Amino acid sequence: MTTAPSAERHLEPTQASGRAFVTRQLAGPVTMLNLLRFRDVADYSANPALAPPTPISGAAAFQRYIEHTLPYLRESGGELLYLGSGGPFLIGPAEERWDMAMLVRQHSVESFLAFAAHEAYLAGIGHRTAALEDARLLPLVELALPASAEFAP
């Protein structure tokens, strides 16, 4: 898997983006849109205790992350809504591509933050770090439209 040219990788929220997320005061369920680009070979150098005995792909490391994470996600009231294979954009930069898209719903910002700080969940987050070359995370809140309203962007 090749990596699109990028001056900057995004793997974790910054302090500023975390603060902005919390201060948005989103109410109700929050769906997180994840766009994920995997490394050809997972890099466990930051978490050697989690490394498998032989090298694995970034996609395989991310599968380990999902398997580790799902019980804690469900325990927090969250759910994995969608997991899909990606590729190049139909509308977007031709040189940019994402290997996977994932939608995760939490009941609230507070339940998302509690999940993200769960000690047992964090013990396996090294699989995610090892797997990813780059990522995007976009919090989404469903719009309430009147029943008679037509969608008009």
C-alpha angles and dihedrals in degrees: 000000000000125000121235113237108272133162091204136035122210116207105141135027116264121233089253095049091047091051091048090050092053095043092052085078093213112193126212129000118359123205116202116213108206122193111191135192116189131215116243088236121021114248111218094169091114092048109028093163089068095047117117118235092256129032118274134189123266089247091055091048090051090052087056088051092052092048090049094045105045097077092052092044091053092043089057092051094257128129139201103238101177140005117181143166115252138196137158121345123261087207114022142054111338092218094053123086137162124210096208142013121205132184118201122181126205126184092238145344088264093056090047091052092047090050092047091052096045107128096218091049091050090053089072101036088101088080088063092047091049092048103049131082092174139345146185126208120193120182111218130193119197116247118233108227124183112253091247095047121111117218110253118170 
